[in-house]
Every structure is written in C-alpha cells, then in structure tokens.
Amino acid sequence: MHQETSVSTSNSEIDPDVPALIALFNSTFEDFNTRLVLGDDEPIYIPAGITTSYHQIVFAHGFFSSALHEIAHWCIAGEKRRLLEDYGYWYCPDGRDAAQQADFEKVEIKPQAIEWAFTEAAGRKFQVSTDNLNGAEPDREGFTQNVATQLQRYKSEGFPPRAERFITALSSVFGNDKLSDTPINVVNSASTDSRQNAASSGLGDGIGVNAE
C-alpha cells in the first residue's frame, strides 16, 4: 500500500517549487478530498480507502512536470474512475510497437494539452513527450501539432472545470497568467506514465480498459 511516509526521493532532487505546488493543489481541491503526494519512481493514483481517508495523486521523483502531468490526467478522469486505483486503467510500457504508440498518442493529446496550459500558467516551458524510448519511432511533428491543436481548442471553447480552476490557481501563485501560442518541440523521453487506451467511456476521458 502506498503511503506518503514511504517515499525516498532525495531532497536534492526535488524541484524547489514542488512544496508550493503541493500546497497549492491541496488547498485548491480540498473540496474533492484529494491530495498531491510526492512519490518515488512511479506515479499512481490511489483512491481513499481503509488506511487513507483521502485520494492521492502520487507523482514521480519530485519533478514539477510529473506533478502537472498527473494532475492533468486527474482533471479529465470521471467521477467513477476517481474511485479506482489508477482510474481503472491498464498500462502499456515503453517499447510499444507502431500501433500501440499510435493508440498512446491519441489518448495523451488531451492530458498533455492541459499539462501544457498548466506549465505555461506556472511560468515554465513545456515539452511534449512521446514516451517510447525503446519502441517504434513516433511521429514527433504530428503529435506536437495534435497537442497544440487541442490546446487551442481548449482556449477557445473552455477547459474542463477542474483544469480551469487549477490554471487560475497556478497563475495567481507563480505569476504567469498568459498562455503562449508558440509551438514547441516534442521529445521522446520517458514521461511519468505510459498508458494505452483500450476504450473510453462516460467515466471521463482516459486510457485503459473500461471500468464501470
């Protein structure tokens, strides 16, 4: 069972803004009984249970970007999914073939677009991740454009409510309330999660098997 006290990330590896980010998320979403938790090697979402009275979004290595990525996934997970560990998804790790990579990219467009907005609201630079170092070569340019297009759609049509709330909170604390329209380069780096979609349901956008 994951516990907040069991993490072993060295303080020297933790982004200095992470404590403020954790405090900001936890205060912003107190009404959702959900806390952002500093984790170790692997991110995970843990719903409230017998040993912990609140839901946990556990992010990896003390990385600011990992926290934003996991929060983005949480912002589009439906109510029923938020009652399941890792939202009820199964994951396909690094080393995906071309078809698996295409599926991965399809379901990463929305969360990475939200992560992009979070990153800019926090006054930082965003890097799209195709997360397949040991697998099929991804279409970096195409994926970047797809994420950028989704970001523009969110800007014109509105972000999901929790994402909008956190963009406002990030801007107020980290002092950058202007979202850039500048495209960025995609990187084929190991991101904080490698999730493959088998289907999507009314539980909220996401990746993995349906979980009613």
N, C-alpha and C positions, 0 to 999 in steps of 0.2 A: 504494500500500500504506500502510495506517495505521501510524504509529509513535508511540510515547509521546513522542518528542522533537519531533514535528512540530506539536504543538498550540500555539495562540497566544492562549489566553484570558488576559486581563489579570488580574494578581494581585488587583487591586482589586475584581474581580467575583466572586472565588471566596469561597464561604461559609467563614468561619474554621474551621468544624468539618470541612470536607472532608478535609484531610490526615489527621485522626484516623480518619475514616470509611474512607478508602482503606487505611490501615494495618490497621484492624480487619478489613475484608473479606479482605485478602490473607493475614493470619495465620490467620483463621478457616477459610479454604478452601484452605490450602496443599496439602492432600491431593488437591484437584481440579485442581491446576496451572492455576489461573485467577486473574487479577488484575483489579482495578478500576482503570480508567485515566481520567484527566482528559482530556476531549476538547474539541472546539470547538463547531461549530454543530449537528451531527447525531450522535445516538447510534448505535452499531453494535456488534454482537458479532462478534469476529474470532477464529476458531479458530487454534490453533497451526499454524505452517507452516514454510516454509524459513527465513524471516528472523526469526521469533519462536518461541521454544520453549515458550511458554505461551499459553493462551487469554486473550483480552482482552474485558472488558465496558467499553466506552467510553461515558461519559456526557457530557452537554452542558453547556457554559457554566460549569462549576464549581458547578452548583446541587446542593445536598444532595438535593432532591426528585427531580431527574433521576437521580441515582445510585441512590436507593432504588427508583425505578420500574424501572430497567434490571435491578437485582438481582432484583426480584420476577419479572420475565419469565424470568430465568435459573433461578430456583428451581423453575419448573414446566416447563422445557424438558427433554425426554427425552434420554437419552444419545446417541442418533444425531443428534438435532438440534444438540447441542452440538459436533458436528464440522463443522457447516456455517455459513458466514457468515450472520449474522442469522438463524440457526436454519433456514435454507432457506425463509424466508417472503418473499412479495411484499407490497408496501405500497400502500395507497390513501391519498393525501394529503388534507389539509384541503380542504374544498369538496365533501364527499360528499353525495349525494342521500339521501332518507329511507331507502331500502332499504339503501344502503351504510352509513349511520350506525347503523342497527339491527344490522347484522352486526358493526360495530366494537364497539358496546357489549356485545354478547353475549360476545365473546372478551376484553374488557377487564375483565369482572367479577372473575375470579379474581386476575389480577395486581394490580388496584387494591385488592382486599380485603387481599392480602398487603402491598402498599405501605402501606395504612392501618395495619396492625399494626406494620410497621417504624417508621412515623412516630411512632406513639404510644410505642413502646418507646424511641425516641430522645428522647422528651420534647417533641415538636413537634406542631403542628396539621396535620391532613391536609385536602387539598382534592381532591375527586373532579374529574376532568377529562373533559369530553365531546369536547374536541379537534376542534371543527368550526366555527371562527370564520366561515368564508365559505361554509358549506353549509346544509343543512336544519336547522331549529331542532330541537334534541334534546329528549327528554323528561327534563328535568333531575331532577324529583322521582322518576320511576320508576327512572332509572339509579342515583340515590343509594340508593334503597331496596334495589335488587338487590345493590349492592355491600355495603351494611350487612348484608343477609341472609346473603350468602356469608361475611362476616367472622364473624358469629355461628355459622355452621355450622363454620367452621374452629376457633373457640374451643371448641365443644362436642365436635367429632369429631377434632380434631387438625389441625395444619398439615402441609404437605409437609415431609419431614425437613430439607432444607436451609433452608427458611424458618424452621422451629422453631429450628434451630441459630443462625441469624442474629438472631432475636428475642432469644434469650438473650444473645448477644454484645452487641447494642445496649443492652440493659438494664444489663448489667454495666459498660459504659463511659460511657453517657450518663445513667444513674441513674434510669430510669423503667421499672419492671417491671410496671406496671398498665395494661392495655389498657382504654380507655374504651368505654362502650356508647353514648355520646352521638352521635346522628346529626349530620351536618354538611351544609353547603350545597354543591351542585355548582357548578362554574364552567365556563364554556365558553371555556376558554383553550387555547392551543397547548401540549400536553404534549410529552414527549420523543420520542414515536413515534406514528405513525398507521398502525395495522396492521389489515388486513381479512382475515377468515378465509374461505378457500375450503373448508377441511376440517380436521379434527383426526384424529390417528392415535395409535397406540401409542407414537409417539416422544415423547409428552408433550403436555400442553395447550399450545395456542399459536394463532397466527393465520397465515394464509397458505396456500399450496399444500402438499399433502402432499410430504414429502421423505424418501424411504426411504433 
